[in-house]
Amino acid sequence: MEKKILIIEDNLEVRESLEEVLELSGYQVNTAENGIAGVECALKDPPDLVLCDVMMPKLDGFGVLNILNKKPATASIPFIFLTAKAEKEDFRRGMNLGADDYITKPFYKDDLLNVIETRLQKHKQLQQKFDKTSGGLSAFIQEAKGYEELKRLSEDRRRKKLKAKEILVLEGDFPRYLYFVNSGQLKIYRTNEYNKDYIIKICGAGTFVGYTPLITGENYKYSVAALQDSEVDLVPKEDFAKLLFANRDVSYQLIKMLAENVDEKEEQLLNLAYSSVRKRVANALLKVHSQYESKPNQEIEILRDDLAKIVGTAKESVIRTLSEFRNDGYIDIVDGKITILDKKVLEALPF
């Protein structure tokens, strides 16, 4: 079956040249003359890959990528920027937003086709359904390591054997691993004020346990113990963070595995995975600031640790982003207290 490629390019000569090359190479091609038309085309008839110019009227390439990343139907589509500008800042901004690659104009036909084929192949490999076994998890991680930014994934994925009733996690523990049940059954439970346990969930083979505390950075709000003799694979939290945030294709596949096809959970995790740290920090500031709506310029007093927990990232990332916002004139910080100077800009920050 022919792969479908969407070309979003405002230059007619370049657009027609790309269309001719790709059609001669066996691809089905749709074209759009600007960013707005490109978004409409992608949502109406999702392609297998998007080639998008950076500088365009009406809506530039960064805007196109932001919008498509927010839609579950298009969030995982490989996205390649076409640009005549090779400045470092353009590359960094595009990759931060989730672009898969760049092609700098003018380009050679062979280079263009090689980049497209590579991205389509990697996307295809990660779209396969990995079986819910330890081998399936290992296969997924091996595929992920094919991406440059994920080559250094740890090989330290230990397997822990649990006897029936043995505790894996205690309420209040700090999260260090993503757990994958290889065999047996685990119970997730809480203990009430009368020291009586009540089970929240039973997790069988093929189930991931403990990813929410890893995302939020909070201690466990529940305990986990074996209902029967069980085996659990341990994925270090550093590897989990890379798998979730380093690459869009890998993120999307991991989210599918974690969410177990539950729509609302998938949507929640998609928003987290595809929103930039800047967007998440902006949303957190706005959320905290909403408590002071009667006084628009009220200073916000919040520990950076607490803000990081709301954002779902490291404290250092929050501090760095706040510094950027201050330099950009969006906020002011005096003695650790934050004042929002431009609420509308924070609200309008792209994903």
One Martini backbone bead per residue (centre of mass of N, CA, C, O) as a GRO file, in nm:
protein
  351
    1MET     BB    1   0.095   0.037   0.023
    2GLU     BB    2   0.079   0.356  -0.011
    3LYS     BB    3   0.235   0.626   0.099
    4LYS     BB    4   0.141   0.924   0.272
    5ILE     BB    5   0.219   1.265   0.175
    6LEU     BB    6   0.254   1.585   0.323
    7ILE     BB    7   0.279   1.903   0.167
    8ILE     BB    8   0.404   2.212   0.320
    9GLU     BB    9   0.419   2.480   0.075
   10ASP     BB   10   0.443   2.812  -0.060
   11ASN     BB   11   0.628   2.722  -0.287
   12LEU     BB   12   0.548   2.618  -0.593
   13GLU     BB   13   0.812   2.499  -0.705
   14VAL     BB   14   0.883   2.322  -0.463
   15ARG     BB   15   0.618   2.165  -0.440
   16GLU     BB   16   0.625   2.037  -0.728
   17SER     BB   17   0.898   1.900  -0.700
   18LEU     BB   18   0.827   1.718  -0.461
   19GLU     BB   19   0.586   1.576  -0.586
   20GLU     BB   20   0.737   1.445  -0.822
   21VAL     BB   21   0.949   1.281  -0.664
   22LEU     BB   22   0.747   1.116  -0.487
   23GLU     BB   23   0.573   0.989  -0.710
   24LEU     BB   24   0.816   0.846  -0.855
   25SER     BB   25   0.869   0.685  -0.563
   26GLY     BB   26   0.556   0.582  -0.471
   27TYR     BB   27   0.394   0.817  -0.360
   28GLN     BB   28   0.140   0.966  -0.195
   29VAL     BB   29   0.015   1.306  -0.263
   30ASN     BB   30  -0.023   1.595  -0.065
   31THR     BB   31  -0.115   1.949  -0.074
   32ALA     BB   32  -0.005   2.275   0.065
   33GLU     BB   33   0.023   2.644   0.071
   34ASN     BB   34  -0.027   2.636   0.392
   35GLY     BB   35  -0.074   2.592   0.724
   36ILE     BB   36  -0.383   2.585   0.738
   37ALA     BB   37  -0.426   2.385   0.503
   38GLY     BB   38  -0.250   2.161   0.628
   39VAL     BB   39  -0.416   2.104   0.881
   40GLU     BB   40  -0.681   2.035   0.739
   41CYS     BB   41  -0.568   1.797   0.575
   42ALA     BB   42  -0.458   1.621   0.813
   43LEU     BB   43  -0.739   1.590   0.960
   44LYS     BB   44  -0.900   1.473   0.714
   45ASP     BB   45  -0.615   1.319   0.590
   46PRO     BB   46  -0.406   1.130   0.728
   47PRO     BB   47  -0.081   1.087   0.714
   48ASP     BB   48   0.242   0.930   0.731
   49LEU     BB   49   0.373   1.217   0.646
   50VAL     BB   50   0.542   1.535   0.711
   51LEU     BB   51   0.614   1.816   0.499
   52CYS     BB   52   0.748   2.131   0.636
   53ASP     BB   53   0.762   2.446   0.629
   54VAL     BB   54   0.858   2.711   0.823
   55MET     BB   55   0.822   2.965   0.631
   56MET     BB   56   0.492   3.107   0.653
   57PRO     BB   57   0.196   3.211   0.597
   58LYS     BB   58  -0.043   3.249   0.868
   59LEU     BB   59   0.128   2.957   0.927
   60ASP     BB   60   0.376   2.813   1.059
   61GLY     BB   61   0.547   2.524   1.124
   62PHE     BB   62   0.526   2.541   1.432
   63GLY     BB   63   0.217   2.567   1.438
   64VAL     BB   64   0.151   2.303   1.301
   65LEU     BB   65   0.286   2.115   1.509
   66ASN     BB   66   0.126   2.203   1.755
   67ILE     BB   67  -0.154   2.116   1.654
   68LEU     BB   68  -0.094   1.814   1.581
   69ASN     BB   69   0.005   1.737   1.875
   70LYS     BB   70  -0.296   1.782   2.004
   71LYS     BB   71  -0.383   1.542   1.815
   72PRO     BB   72  -0.428   1.209   1.830
   73ALA     BB   73  -0.446   1.154   1.510
   74THR     BB   74  -0.141   1.330   1.470
   75ALA     BB   75   0.087   1.304   1.696
   76SER     BB   76   0.259   1.043   1.553
   77ILE     BB   77   0.341   1.184   1.304
   78PRO     BB   78   0.582   1.227   1.104
   79PHE     BB   79   0.808   1.522   1.121
   80ILE     BB   80   0.936   1.741   0.859
   81PHE     BB   81   1.151   1.994   0.802
   82LEU     BB   82   1.162   2.278   0.586
   83THR     BB   83   1.472   2.467   0.529
   84ALA     BB   84   1.682   2.759   0.462
   85LYS     BB   85   1.755   2.752   0.764
   86ALA     BB   86   2.062   2.674   0.976
   87GLU     BB   87   2.009   2.761   1.247
   88LYS     BB   88   2.030   2.650   1.563
   89GLU     BB   89   1.759   2.761   1.678
   90ASP     BB   90   1.570   2.616   1.482
   91PHE     BB   91   1.644   2.330   1.556
   92ARG     BB   92   1.586   2.344   1.861
   93ARG     BB   93   1.289   2.428   1.845
   94GLY     BB   94   1.184   2.192   1.675
   95MET     BB   95   1.274   1.958   1.864
   96ASN     BB   96   1.120   2.059   2.118
   97LEU     BB   97   0.834   2.024   1.961
   98GLY     BB   98   0.883   1.725   1.789
   99ALA     BB   99   1.060   1.688   1.567
  100ASP     BB  100   1.228   1.443   1.364
  101ASP     BB  101   1.337   1.646   1.129
  102TYR     BB  102   1.570   1.785   0.881
  103ILE     BB  103   1.560   1.987   0.576
  104THR     BB  104   1.782   2.160   0.372
  105LYS     BB  105   1.766   2.420   0.164
  106PRO     BB  106   1.897   2.272  -0.060
  107PHE     BB  107   1.838   1.935  -0.194
  108TYR     BB  108   1.881   1.603  -0.227
  109LYS     BB  109   1.706   1.344  -0.335
  110ASP     BB  110   1.840   1.115  -0.170
  111ASP     BB  111   1.821   1.252   0.106
  112LEU     BB  112   1.518   1.280   0.118
  113LEU     BB  113   1.444   0.974   0.085
  114ASN     BB  114   1.608   0.869   0.328
  115VAL     BB  115   1.462   1.022   0.551
  116ILE     BB  116   1.179   0.919   0.495
  117GLU     BB  117   1.232   0.613   0.516
  118THR     BB  118   1.346   0.611   0.802
  119ARG     BB  119   1.094   0.729   0.947
  120LEU     BB  120   0.888   0.517   0.851
  121GLN     BB  121   1.032   0.267   0.966
  122LYS     BB  122   1.040   0.348   1.265
  123HIS     BB  123   0.738   0.389   1.294
  124LYS     BB  124   0.652   0.100   1.220
  125GLN     BB  125   0.805  -0.053   1.445
  126LEU     BB  126   0.643   0.108   1.683
  127GLN     BB  127   0.341   0.010   1.586
  128GLN     BB  128   0.369  -0.242   1.689
  129LYS     BB  129   0.251  -0.510   1.875
  130PHE     BB  130   0.335  -0.567   2.193
  131ASP     BB  131   0.362  -0.804   2.397
  132LYS     BB  132   0.261  -0.889   2.739
  133THR     BB  133   0.585  -0.923   2.798
  134SER     BB  134   0.909  -0.925   2.867
  135GLY     BB  135   0.985  -0.952   2.567
  136GLY     BB  136   0.814  -0.712   2.469
  137LEU     BB  137   0.961  -0.496   2.633
  138SER     BB  138   1.243  -0.547   2.516
  139ALA     BB  139   1.166  -0.491   2.221
  140PHE     BB  140   1.081  -0.200   2.260
  141ILE     BB  141   1.353  -0.093   2.374
  142GLN     BB  142   1.522  -0.174   2.127
  143GLU     BB  143   1.374   0.008   1.929
  144ALA     BB  144   1.428   0.275   2.081
  145LYS     BB  145   1.751   0.254   2.048
  146GLY     BB  146   1.741   0.354   1.740
  147TYR     BB  147   1.746   0.624   1.867
  148GLU     BB  148   1.965   0.862   1.935
  149GLU     BB  149   1.828   0.967   2.218
  150LEU     BB  150   1.818   0.625   2.312
  151LYS     BB  151   2.100   0.467   2.320
  152ARG     BB  152   2.140   0.502   2.658
  153LEU     BB  153   1.987   0.285   2.758
  154SER     BB  154   1.955   0.084   2.998
  155GLU     BB  155   2.041  -0.261   3.101
  156ASP     BB  156   1.904  -0.219   3.395
  157ARG     BB  157   1.670  -0.486   3.412
  158ARG     BB  158   1.546  -0.613   3.665
  159ARG     BB  159   1.445  -0.909   3.844
  160LYS     BB  160   1.175  -0.971   4.071
  161LYS     BB  161   1.108  -1.186   4.337
  162LEU     BB  162   0.789  -1.286   4.478
  163LYS     BB  163   0.621  -1.355   4.746
  164ALA     BB  164   0.360  -1.413   4.901
  165LYS     BB  165   0.293  -1.094   5.055
  166GLU     BB  166   0.508  -0.938   4.937
  167ILE     BB  167   0.661  -0.627   4.936
  168LEU     BB  168   0.725  -0.362   4.701
  169VAL     BB  169   0.541  -0.117   4.811
  170LEU     BB  170   0.520   0.175   5.009
  171GLU     BB  171   0.359   0.405   5.150
  172GLY     BB  172   0.579   0.690   5.081
  173ASP     BB  173   0.752   0.611   4.872
  174PHE     BB  174   0.999   0.653   4.642
  175PRO     BB  175   1.026   0.662   4.309
  176ARG     BB  176   1.242   0.430   4.090
  177TYR     BB  177   1.025   0.257   3.924
  178LEU     BB  178   0.908   0.062   3.668
  179TYR     BB  179   0.656  -0.182   3.669
  180PHE     BB  180   0.653  -0.531   3.543
  181VAL     BB  181   0.438  -0.791   3.503
  182ASN     BB  182   0.532  -1.119   3.428
  183SER     BB  183   0.414  -1.271   3.691
  184GLY     BB  184   0.127  -1.304   3.840
  185GLN     BB  185   0.013  -1.105   4.134
  186LEU     BB  186  -0.097  -0.779   4.222
  187LYS     BB  187  -0.156  -0.539   4.482
  188ILE     BB  188  -0.339  -0.241   4.525
  189TYR     BB  189  -0.314  -0.047   4.832
  190ARG     BB  190  -0.475   0.072   5.133
  191THR     BB  191  -0.456   0.233   5.457
  192ASN     BB  192  -0.645   0.297   5.711
  193GLU     BB  193  -0.710   0.428   6.030
  194TYR     BB  194  -0.769   0.104   6.114
  195ASN     BB  195  -0.555  -0.080   5.965
  196LYS     BB  196  -0.708  -0.130   5.688
  197ASP     BB  197  -0.716  -0.294   5.396
  198TYR     BB  198  -0.760  -0.176   5.050
  199ILE     BB  199  -0.834  -0.255   4.725
  200ILE     BB  200  -0.781  -0.106   4.411
  201LYS     BB  201  -0.592  -0.327   4.253
  202ILE     BB  202  -0.536  -0.585   4.010
  203CYS     BB  203  -0.222  -0.723   3.878
  204GLY     BB  204  -0.121  -0.874   3.600
  205ALA     BB  205   0.011  -0.991   3.345
  206GLY     BB  206   0.118  -0.706   3.153
  207THR     BB  207   0.155  -0.489   3.383
  208PHE     BB  208   0.173  -0.163   3.485
  209VAL     BB  209   0.353  -0.007   3.767
  210GLY     BB  210   0.407   0.329   3.885
  211TYR     BB  211   0.384   0.588   3.678
  212THR     BB  212   0.256   0.832   3.821
  213PRO     BB  213   0.483   0.903   4.030
  214LEU     BB  214   0.700   0.948   3.811
  215ILE     BB  215   0.558   1.196   3.683
  216THR     BB  216   0.501   1.374   3.956
  217GLY     BB  217   0.717   1.308   4.203
  218GLU     BB  218   0.564   1.141   4.401
  219ASN     BB  219   0.476   0.965   4.641
  220TYR     BB  220   0.329   0.699   4.736
  221LYS     BB  221  -0.041   0.635   4.781
  222TYR     BB  222   0.049   0.331   4.791
  223SER     BB  223   0.050  -0.018   4.791
  224VAL     BB  224   0.256  -0.318   4.705
  225ALA     BB  225   0.164  -0.667   4.654
  226ALA     BB  226   0.166  -1.007   4.665
  227LEU     BB  227  -0.072  -1.262   4.600
  228GLN     BB  228   0.161  -1.417   4.459
  229ASP     BB  229   0.385  -1.559   4.301
  230SER     BB  230   0.628  -1.330   4.150
  231GLU     BB  231   0.730  -1.131   3.858
  232VAL     BB  232   0.944  -0.832   3.823
  233ASP     BB  233   1.015  -0.564   3.625
  234LEU     BB  234   1.281  -0.311   3.621
  235VAL     BB  235   1.251   0.033   3.538
  236PRO     BB  236   1.422   0.294   3.536
  237LYS     BB  237   1.335   0.623   3.569
  238GLU     BB  238   1.524   0.732   3.349
  239ASP     BB  239   1.409   0.556   3.120
  240PHE     BB  240   1.117   0.644   3.137
  241ALA     BB  241   1.167   0.942   3.066
  242LYS     BB  242   1.285   0.890   2.786
  243LEU     BB  243   1.045   0.731   2.665
  244LEU     BB  244   0.831   0.971   2.713
  245PHE     BB  245   1.017   1.243   2.594
  246ALA     BB  246   1.239   1.204   2.352
  247ASN     BB  247   1.010   1.062   2.156
  248ARG     BB  248   0.719   1.047   1.984
  249ASP     BB  249   0.694   0.750   1.902
  250VAL     BB  250   0.769   0.629   2.176
  251SER     BB  251   0.561   0.773   2.346
  252TYR     BB  252   0.305   0.667   2.207
  253GLN     BB  253   0.358   0.364   2.260
  254LEU     BB  254   0.381   0.379   2.567
  255ILE     BB  255   0.101   0.497   2.620
  256LYS     BB  256  -0.054   0.258   2.509
  257MET     BB  257   0.061   0.058   2.720
  258LEU     BB  258  -0.028   0.208   2.978
  259ALA     BB  259  -0.343   0.274   2.909
  260GLU     BB  260  -0.500   0.032   2.785
  261ASN     BB  261  -0.707   0.190   2.593
  262VAL     BB  262  -0.788   0.434   2.775
  263ASP     BB  263  -0.893   0.727   2.677
  264GLU     BB  264  -0.851   0.924   2.920
  265LYS     BB  265  -0.558   0.835   2.981
  266GLU     BB  266  -0.436   0.893   2.707
  267GLU     BB  267  -0.499   1.196   2.700
  268GLN     BB  268  -0.341   1.273   2.952
  269LEU     BB  269  -0.060   1.168   2.850
  270LEU     BB  270  -0.041   1.324   2.588
  271ASN     BB  271  -0.033   1.606   2.709
  272LEU     BB  272   0.230   1.555   2.864
  273ALA     BB  273   0.421   1.457   2.632
  274TYR     BB  274   0.351   1.712   2.415
  275SER     BB  275   0.413   1.911   2.624
  276SER     BB  276   0.594   2.148   2.715
  277VAL     BB  277   0.751   2.282   2.978
  278ARG     BB  278   0.654   2.569   2.930
  279LYS     BB  279   0.352   2.503   2.923
  280ARG     BB  280   0.334   2.365   3.204
  281VAL     BB  281   0.431   2.607   3.368
  282ALA     BB  282   0.218   2.806   3.277
  283ASN     BB  283  -0.026   2.641   3.379
  284ALA     BB  284   0.061   2.636   3.676
  285LEU     BB  285   0.061   2.940   3.726
  286LEU     BB  286  -0.237   2.982   3.649
  287LYS     BB  287  -0.353   2.794   3.862
  288VAL     BB  288  -0.242   2.942   4.111
  289HIS     BB  289  -0.345   3.233   4.030
  290SER     BB  290  -0.659   3.172   4.050
  291GLN     BB  291  -0.661   3.238   4.368
  292TYR     BB  292  -0.607   3.568   4.271
  293GLU     BB  293  -0.836   3.715   4.095
  294SER     BB  294  -0.898   3.975   4.274
  295LYS     BB  295  -0.564   3.998   4.233
  296PRO     BB  296  -0.383   4.015   3.954
  297ASN     BB  297  -0.087   4.113   4.107
  298GLN     BB  298  -0.043   3.883   4.279
  299GLU     BB  299   0.167   3.712   4.454
  300ILE     BB  300   0.348   3.409   4.426
  301GLU     BB  301   0.363   3.144   4.673
  302ILE     BB  302   0.601   2.884   4.589
  303LEU     BB  303   0.749   2.605   4.581
  304ARG     BB  304   0.949   2.456   4.354
  305ASP     BB  305   0.872   2.167   4.425
  306ASP     BB  306   0.564   2.205   4.396
  307LEU     BB  307   0.567   2.302   4.103
  308ALA     BB  308   0.702   2.046   3.988
  309LYS     BB  309   0.462   1.856   4.063
  310ILE     BB  310   0.259   1.992   3.879
  311VAL     BB  311   0.427   1.964   3.610
  312GLY     BB  312   0.621   1.700   3.591
  313THR     BB  313   0.921   1.783   3.695
  314ALA     BB  314   1.207   1.919   3.752
  315LYS     BB  315   1.319   2.175   3.939
  316GLU     BB  316   1.534   2.279   3.739
  317SER     BB  317   1.335   2.323   3.501
  318VAL     BB  318   1.161   2.532   3.641
  319ILE     BB  319   1.378   2.744   3.703
  320ARG     BB  320   1.464   2.787   3.409
  321THR     BB  321   1.184   2.875   3.300
  322LEU     BB  322   1.142   3.118   3.487
  323SER     BB  323   1.386   3.271   3.379
  324GLU     BB  324   1.279   3.297   3.090
  325PHE     BB  325   1.017   3.449   3.160
  326ARG     BB  326   1.159   3.693   3.280
  327ASN     BB  327   1.328   3.770   3.027
  328ASP     BB  328   1.050   3.795   2.851
  329GLY     BB  329   0.827   3.947   3.052
  330TYR     BB  330   0.598   3.758   3.199
  331ILE     BB  331   0.764   3.784   3.469
  332ASP     BB  332   0.830   3.825   3.821
  333ILE     BB  333   1.115   3.811   4.062
  334VAL     BB  334   1.092   3.847   4.426
  335ASP     BB  335   1.208   3.673   4.671
  336GLY     BB  336   1.056   3.415   4.512
  337LYS     BB  337   0.830   3.587   4.403
  338ILE     BB  338   0.549   3.575   4.178
  339THR     BB  339   0.471   3.780   3.888
  340ILE     BB  340   0.226   3.837   3.661
  341LEU     BB  341   0.248   4.033   3.355
  342ASP     BB  342   0.145   3.813   3.110
  343LYS     BB  343  -0.122   3.620   3.080
  344LYS     BB  344  -0.185   3.592   2.773
  345VAL     BB  345   0.084   3.468   2.690
  346LEU     BB  346   0.067   3.213   2.865
  347GLU     BB  347  -0.201   3.109   2.739
  348ALA     BB  348  -0.067   3.120   2.426
  349LEU     BB  349   0.121   2.908   2.450
  350PRO     BB  350   0.256   2.665   2.291
  351PHE     BB  351   0.305   2.319   2.288
   0.00000   0.00000   0.00000
